[in-house]
Amino acid sequence: MGTFHNYIDGAWVPSRSGRTFENRNPANRDDLLGLFQDSGREDVEAAVRAAERAYCSWRLVPAPKRAEILFAAAQIIAARKEEFARDMTREMGKVLEETRGDVQEAVDMTYFMAGEGRRQYGQTVPSELRDKFAMSIRQPLGVCSIITPWNFPMAIPSWKIAPALVCGNTVVFKPATLTPLSAVNFVKVLEEAGIPPGVVNLVTGGPDVGEMMTTHDAVKVVSFTGSSAVGRVVNQHAASTFKRTHLEMGGKNVVMIMDDAQLELAVEGCLWGGFGTTGQRCTAASRIVAHEKIYDEFLRQFAARASALRVGDGLDDRTQMGPSVNESQLQTVMKYVEIGRGEGARLVTGGNRLMSGPYARGWFHEPTIFGDVDPSMRIAQEEIFGPVVSVMRCRSLEQAIEIGNSVAYGLSASIYTRDVNSAFTAMRDMYTGIFYVNAPTIGAEVHLPFGGTKATGNGHREAGTAALDVFSEWKSIYVDFSGKLQRAQIDT
């Protein structure tokens, strides 16, 4: 256990106030990972000014050279994958198999964006005038505020920071207070890979840090992933100074299981989608709509498998589901279980906090399934962010799609069917940013856009080349070599 510092202008420094906060293992709150800086406005000011100064030179570094640093960073992360995964499991609880995947996603994204250092393609087009050349190029925007959640504490920072850097921007990074160690690990890798002082800055702390990062005049881009409630505030803060704002927020994702589905495969997918990361994913499959012909048999198999999941410390390779991330999140789960009971849904399995024996020092809850859920119930409409799944009946594909679209969010959806016509109909009619056929609602790959519709986001996308659009803007350039004045749309 040690004390970890902010990273500002190429140096690891304590906060100006000297205040710190603890980072504890949600599976065993006696396990203290370290003390981290409880930063304030002065620390953010120093970080933003460092990033502003560094931008003047970083934007002029050729993109392929910027990419070489990212490539080196990806190599370092890959070499330390197991170390970083274990740190991540200790600080946020998900099982080692999943934290290894989280770290691997950071490797994949950083490699991918390193490749974009040589592929920031623009356009060259024929001019309508003689002896004139027309083209478009990407250009960076400046200082970017990066605000990330605790459930993917290395993957999501890589989704934001790698494209920001390869485009020529500089970064001020605020991780969630629940997972600062993974952020420190990521920034130390970038430092070791050769990122110049001031190009990446890390400031840990609470809401005061986040508020200043979204309102500071020198910040040009705000990229935020978190709850819709906080995202709305972020958007309001950034709007007054016309910052580019990228929001990735909540989800209430649906798996639709048709009567021709391969049932065993659907059960496997719903287990992984509903209880992976203890249901603490924006893409979690917290709703299942099963055709009435297979509803009872699906629910029987699903409940049997869910009740047999091994819950425990994520560092144990036998564990299949870890704890909630903290007491507050566990209380939210318990509250929604009571809401479901009160609404008249049938509790099929689970529903209880785990408190005795190996669970005594952590925040554990049973995998929980409600059956006979009405689509209008709160447990079927509101994001719970925990191991609670609502199962509903449908009579047809059309009704399943109607139920699927009946929530405020639009991130991810899935269908299990062997009918290609049904699959393509659902692909077309589900209003989500991500869609799966015969797979759960989780499992995005870094080379395709990631993001959602409606209350899930504000139209921008992470990952793939779409991420470059968040962190760059287009410039159209015209070169007239005719030696005379030519006026477009006037001279012919």
C-alpha positions in Angstrom: 0.0 0.0 0.0 1.3 3.4 -0.9 0.3 7.0 -1.7 -0.3 7.7 -5.4 0.1 11.2 -6.9 -1.4 13.2 -9.8 0.6 13.4 -13.0 0.9 17.0 -14.2 3.3 18.4 -16.8 5.4 15.3 -16.8 5.8 14.9 -13.0 4.0 12.9 -10.3 2.9 15.5 -7.7 0.6 15.6 -4.6 -2.6 17.6 -4.7 -2.3 21.2 -3.6 -4.5 20.5 -0.6 -2.7 17.4 0.5 -6.0 15.6 1.0 -6.2 11.9 -0.1 -8.9 9.2 -0.3 -8.7 5.4 0.1 -9.1 2.8 -2.6 -10.4 -0.5 -1.2 -11.2 -3.9 -2.6 -15.0 -4.4 -2.9 -14.6 -8.2 -2.3 -12.6 -7.5 1.0 -12.8 -4.0 2.4 -9.9 -4.8 4.7 -7.7 -4.8 1.6 -6.5 -1.2 1.1 -4.9 -0.7 -2.3 -3.6 2.8 -1.6 -4.2 6.4 -1.0 -5.0 8.7 -3.9 -5.1 12.5 -4.3 -8.4 14.2 -3.5 -7.7 17.0 -5.9 -9.3 20.4 -6.2 -9.6 23.3 -8.6 -6.0 24.4 -8.3 -4.8 20.9 -9.4 -7.1 21.0 -12.5 -5.9 24.5 -13.3 -2.3 23.3 -13.3 -3.2 20.3 -15.4 -5.2 22.2 -18.0 -2.5 24.9 -18.3 0.2 22.2 -18.8 -1.9 20.6 -21.5 -2.5 23.9 -23.2 1.3 24.6 -23.3 2.1 21.1 -24.5 -0.5 21.4 -27.3 1.5 24.0 -29.1 4.3 21.5 -29.9 2.4 18.2 -29.8 0.0 19.2 -32.6 3.1 19.7 -34.8 4.5 16.2 -34.2 3.7 14.2 -37.3 0.8 11.8 -36.7 2.9 8.7 -37.5 5.4 9.8 -34.8 2.6 10.3 -32.3 1.4 6.8 -33.3 4.8 5.3 -32.5 4.4 6.2 -28.9 1.0 4.6 -28.8 2.4 1.5 -30.4 5.1 1.3 -27.7 2.5 1.8 -25.1 0.4 -1.1 -26.4 3.4 -3.3 -26.2 4.1 -2.4 -22.6 0.4 -3.0 -21.6 0.5 -6.4 -23.3 3.6 -7.4 -21.4 2.1 -6.4 -18.0 -1.4 -7.7 -18.7 -1.6 -10.0 -15.7 -0.3 -7.5 -13.3 -2.8 -4.8 -14.4 -5.6 -7.3 -14.4 -5.0 -8.3 -10.8 -4.8 -4.7 -9.7 -8.1 -4.1 -11.5 -9.9 -7.0 -9.9 -8.7 -5.9 -6.5 -10.0 -2.3 -7.0 -13.4 -3.0 -8.8 -14.2 -6.6 -8.2 -14.8 -8.3 -11.6 -13.3 -11.7 -12.1 -9.8 -12.1 -13.5 -11.1 -13.5 -16.8 -12.9 -10.2 -17.3 -10.2 -7.9 -16.1 -7.7 -9.6 -18.4 -10.2 -8.9 -21.2 -10.4 -5.2 -20.1 -6.7 -4.9 -20.3 -6.6 -6.7 -23.6 -9.1 -4.2 -24.9 -6.8 -1.4 -24.0 -4.0 -3.2 -25.9 -6.2 -3.6 -28.9 -7.5 -0.1 -29.0 -4.0 1.4 -28.5 -2.6 -0.7 -31.4 -5.6 0.2 -33.5 -5.2 4.0 -33.0 -1.5 3.7 -33.5 -2.4 2.4 -37.0 -4.5 5.5 -37.5 -1.4 7.6 -37.3 -0.8 6.8 -40.9 -4.5 6.6 -41.9 -6.1 10.0 -41.0 -7.4 10.2 -44.5 -9.0 13.2 -45.9 -10.4 13.8 -49.4 -9.1 15.1 -52.6 -11.8 16.1 -55.1 -11.8 17.7 -58.5 -12.4 21.5 -58.4 -15.2 23.0 -60.5 -12.6 25.6 -61.7 -9.5 25.2 -63.8 -6.1 25.0 -62.2 -7.4 24.6 -58.7 -6.8 21.8 -56.2 -9.3 20.9 -53.5 -8.8 18.7 -50.4 -9.9 18.2 -46.8 -7.7 17.3 -43.8 -8.3 16.5 -40.1 -7.0 18.9 -37.5 -6.8 18.6 -33.7 -8.9 20.7 -31.4 -6.8 21.3 -28.3 -7.1 20.3 -24.7 -9.5 17.4 -24.1 -11.1 16.5 -20.7 -11.4 12.8 -20.3 -13.8 11.6 -17.6 -14.2 7.8 -17.3 -16.2 5.3 -15.2 -15.1 2.5 -12.8 -16.5 -0.6 -14.6 -13.9 -0.6 -17.5 -11.1 1.3 -15.8 -8.4 0.7 -18.5 -10.5 -0.1 -21.6 -12.6 3.0 -21.7 -9.7 5.4 -21.0 -7.9 3.8 -24.0 -11.0 4.4 -26.1 -10.8 8.1 -25.4 -7.1 8.9 -24.8 -5.6 7.0 -27.7 -7.6 8.7 -30.5 -7.3 12.1 -28.8 -3.5 11.7 -28.8 -3.1 10.3 -32.3 -5.1 13.3 -33.6 -2.7 15.7 -32.0 -4.7 16.8 -28.9 -3.5 16.9 -25.3 -5.4 15.4 -22.4 -6.5 16.0 -18.8 -7.8 12.7 -17.4 -10.1 12.2 -14.4 -10.8 8.5 -13.6 -13.6 7.4 -11.3 -12.6 7.6 -7.7 -13.4 3.9 -7.3 -10.7 2.8 -9.8 -7.8 5.3 -9.7 -5.1 2.6 -9.7 -5.9 1.3 -13.2 -5.7 4.9 -14.4 -2.3 5.4 -12.7 -1.1 2.2 -14.4 -2.3 3.4 -17.8 -0.7 6.8 -17.5 2.6 5.3 -16.2 2.7 3.2 -19.4 2.2 6.3 -21.6 5.0 8.0 -19.6 7.3 5.1 -20.1 6.4 4.9 -23.8 7.7 8.5 -24.3 4.7 10.8 -24.1 6.1 14.4 -23.7 5.5 16.3 -20.5 2.0 18.0 -20.4 0.5 16.0 -23.3 -1.2 13.6 -20.8 -2.2 14.8 -17.3 -3.9 12.8 -14.6 -6.0 14.4 -11.8 -7.8 12.2 -9.3 -10.7 13.4 -7.2 -14.4 14.0 -7.0 -17.1 16.2 -8.5 -15.2 19.4 -8.0 -12.5 18.1 -10.4 -15.1 17.0 -12.9 -17.0 20.3 -12.8 -13.9 22.4 -13.5 -12.8 20.0 -16.3 -16.2 20.6 -18.1 -16.2 24.4 -17.6 -12.6 25.5 -18.0 -12.3 28.0 -20.9 -9.2 26.3 -22.3 -10.8 22.9 -22.7 -12.1 22.3 -26.2 -13.5 18.7 -25.9 -15.2 16.9 -23.1 -15.5 13.1 -23.4 -17.6 11.5 -20.6 -18.8 8.0 -19.9 -21.1 7.5 -16.9 -24.8 7.8 -15.9 -27.4 9.7 -17.8 -28.0 12.0 -14.8 -24.4 13.1 -14.6 -24.1 13.2 -18.4 -26.9 15.8 -18.5 -25.0 18.0 -16.0 -21.8 17.6 -18.0 -23.6 18.6 -21.2 -25.0 21.7 -19.5 -21.6 22.7 -18.1 -19.9 22.4 -21.5 -22.6 24.0 -23.6 -22.0 27.6 -22.4 -18.6 27.7 -23.9 -19.5 25.6 -27.0 -17.2 22.7 -26.2 -17.5 19.6 -28.3 -19.1 17.2 -25.9 -19.1 13.4 -26.3 -21.5 11.5 -23.9 -21.8 7.8 -23.4 -24.4 7.0 -20.8 -26.8 4.4 -19.6 -28.5 1.3 -21.1 -31.4 -1.0 -20.6 -30.6 -3.7 -23.1 -32.8 -6.4 -24.3 -32.3 -10.0 -25.5 -35.2 -11.3 -27.7 -35.5 -15.1 -27.8 -37.7 -16.4 -30.5 -39.4 -19.8 -30.5 -37.0 -21.2 -33.1 -33.9 -20.2 -31.1 -31.2 -22.6 -30.0 -32.2 -22.5 -26.4 -29.0 -23.7 -24.8 -27.1 -21.0 -26.6 -29.6 -18.4 -25.6 -29.3 -19.4 -21.9 -25.5 -19.2 -22.1 -25.7 -15.7 -23.7 -28.2 -14.4 -21.2 -26.0 -15.7 -18.3 -23.0 -13.8 -19.7 -25.0 -10.8 -20.7 -26.9 -10.5 -17.5 -24.3 -11.4 -14.9 -21.0 -10.6 -16.5 -19.3 -7.9 -14.5 -22.1 -8.5 -11.9 -24.4 -6.7 -14.3 -22.4 -3.5 -14.0 -22.1 -2.8 -17.7 -23.9 -0.2 -19.8 -24.4 -3.1 -22.3 -25.7 -5.6 -19.7 -28.6 -7.7 -20.8 -31.0 -6.7 -18.0 -34.1 -7.5 -20.0 -35.1 -10.7 -21.7 -38.1 -11.1 -23.9 -38.9 -14.8 -24.6 -41.5 -16.1 -27.0 -44.4 -17.6 -25.1 -43.8 -21.0 -26.7 -40.4 -21.4 -25.1 -40.8 -19.0 -22.1 -41.3 -21.6 -19.4 -38.5 -23.9 -20.5 -36.1 -21.0 -21.0 -36.9 -19.5 -17.6 -36.4 -22.9 -16.0 -33.0 -23.4 -17.5 -31.9 -19.8 -17.0 -32.8 -19.8 -13.3 -31.1 -23.1 -12.7 -27.9 -21.9 -14.3 -28.0 -18.5 -12.6 -28.5 -20.0 -9.2 -25.5 -22.2 -9.7 -23.1 -19.4 -10.5 -20.2 -19.3 -8.1 -20.1 -15.8 -6.4 -17.0 -14.6 -4.7 -13.6 -12.9 -4.8 -12.7 -12.2 -8.4 -9.0 -13.1 -7.7 -10.2 -16.8 -7.3 -10.1 -18.4 -10.7 -13.2 -20.5 -9.7 -15.3 -17.4 -9.2 -17.9 -16.6 -11.9 -19.4 -13.4 -10.5 -17.8 -10.9 -8.3 -19.2 -8.2 -5.9 -20.9 -5.0 -6.5 -18.4 -2.2 -6.7 -19.3 -0.6 -3.3 -22.0 -0.4 -0.6 -23.9 2.3 -2.5 -24.2 0.2 -5.6 -25.2 -2.8 -3.6 -27.9 -0.8 -1.8 -29.2 0.3 -5.3 -29.5 -3.4 -6.3 -31.3 -4.3 -3.1 -33.7 -1.3 -3.6 -34.7 -2.5 -7.0 -35.2 -6.1 -5.8 -37.8 -4.7 -3.4 -39.3 -2.5 -6.2 -39.7 -5.6 -8.3 -41.4 -7.5 -5.5 -43.7 -4.5 -4.8 -44.6 -4.2 -8.5 -45.8 -7.8 -8.5 -43.0 -9.4 -10.5 -42.3 -13.1 -9.6 -38.9 -13.5 -7.9 -37.6 -16.7 -9.6 -34.2 -16.9 -8.0 -31.9 -14.8 -5.9 -32.9 -11.6 -4.4 -30.7 -11.6 -1.3 -27.5 -9.9 -0.1 -24.7 -12.4 0.7 -23.2 -11.5 4.1 -21.9 -14.5 5.9 -18.6 -16.5 5.7 -16.4 -15.4 2.7 -18.9 -12.6 1.9 -18.7 -10.9 5.2 -16.1 -8.3 4.2 -17.5 -7.5 0.7 -20.5 -6.2 -1.2 -22.0 -9.4 -2.7 -25.5 -10.1 -4.0 -27.1 -13.2 -5.4 -27.7 -13.4 -9.2 -31.4 -12.4 -9.3 -34.1 -13.2 -11.9 -37.6 -11.8 -12.0 -40.2 -13.6 -14.2 -43.7 -12.5 -15.4 -42.4 -8.9 -15.6 -44.6 -6.4 -17.3 -42.7 -4.1 -19.7 -43.9 -1.0 -17.9 -42.5 -2.0 -14.5 -39.6 0.0 -13.2 -37.3 -3.0 -13.1 -37.9 -3.3 -16.8 -37.5 0.4 -17.5 -34.7 1.7 -15.3 -31.0 0.9 -15.3 -30.1 -1.0 -12.2 -26.4 -1.7 -12.8 -26.4 -4.9 -10.9 -27.1 -8.7 -11.2 -30.9 -8.3 -11.7 -32.6 -9.6 -14.9 -36.2 -9.1 -15.9 -37.9 -11.8 -18.1 -41.0 -11.0 -20.1 -43.2 -12.9 -22.5 -44.0 -12.0 -26.1 -46.3 -13.5 -28.7 -44.4 -12.5 -31.8 -41.3 -10.9 -33.2 -43.2 -7.6 -33.7 -44.2 -7.5 -30.0 -40.6 -8.4 -28.9 -39.3 -5.4 -30.9 -42.0 -3.1 -29.5 -41.0 -4.1 -26.0 -37.3 -3.8 -26.8 -37.8 -0.2 -28.1 -40.0 0.8 -25.2 -37.3 2.2 -22.9 -35.5 5.5 -22.7 -32.2 4.1 -23.8 -30.9 2.7 -27.0 -27.4 1.2 -26.6 -27.5 -2.6 -27.4 -29.9 -5.3 -28.3 -29.8 -8.9 -29.3 -32.0 -11.6 -31.0 -31.7 -15.4 -30.8 -33.3 -17.0 -33.8 -32.5 -19.4 -36.7 -34.8 -17.4 -39.1 -32.7 -15.0 -41.2 -35.8 -13.0 -42.0 -36.5 -12.4 -38.3 -32.9 -11.5 -37.7 -32.8 -8.9 -40.4 -36.2 -7.5 -39.4 -34.9 -7.0 -35.9 -31.6 -5.5 -37.1 -33.6 -2.9 -39.0 -36.3 -2.1 -36.5 -34.4 -2.1 -33.1 -33.4 1.5 -32.5 -30.0 0.9 -30.9 -26.4 1.7 -31.7 -25.3 -1.9 -31.4 -27.1 -5.1 -32.4 -26.2 -8.8 -32.1 -27.6 -11.9 -33.7 -27.3 -15.2 -31.7 -25.0 -13.5 -29.2 -25.6 -11.5 -26.0 -25.7 -7.7 -25.8 -22.0 -7.4 -24.6 -18.8 -8.0 -26.5 -18.0 -4.9 -28.7 -14.8 -5.0 -30.8 -12.5 -2.0 -31.0 -12.6 -1.6 -34.8 -16.3 -0.8 -35.0 -18.2 2.3 -33.6 -19.5 2.0 -30.1 -22.3 4.1 -28.7 -26.1 4.4 -28.5 -29.2 6.3 -29.3 -31.8 8.2 -27.3 -30.8 8.7 -23.6 -27.7 6.6 -24.1 -25.6 9.2 -25.9 -25.5 12.4 -27.9 -24.8 11.0 -31.4 -21.0 10.6 -31.2 -19.3 7.2 -31.2 -16.2 5.7 -29.6 -13.9 3.1 -31.1 -13.2 2.5 -34.8 -12.4 5.4 -37.0 -15.6 7.0 -35.8 -13.6 8.0 -32.7 -11.4 10.3 -34.7 -14.5 12.5 -35.4 -14.8 13.3 -31.7 -11.2 14.4 -31.4 -10.6 16.2 -34.7 -12.4 18.6 -37.1 -12.4 19.0 -40.8 -10.6 21.7 -42.7 -11.3 22.2 -46.4 -8.3 23.6 -48.4 -8.3 25.2 -51.9 -5.1 25.8 -53.8 -5.5 28.0 -56.9 -2.5 27.9 -59.2 -4.2 29.7 -62.1 -2.5 33.0 -61.4 -5.8 34.9 -61.6 -8.9 35.5 -59.5 -11.4 32.8 -59.9 -14.8 32.9 -58.0 -16.5 29.6 -57.3 -20.1 29.4 -58.5 -19.7 32.8 -60.3 -17.0 32.4 -63.0 -17.7 29.6 -65.4 
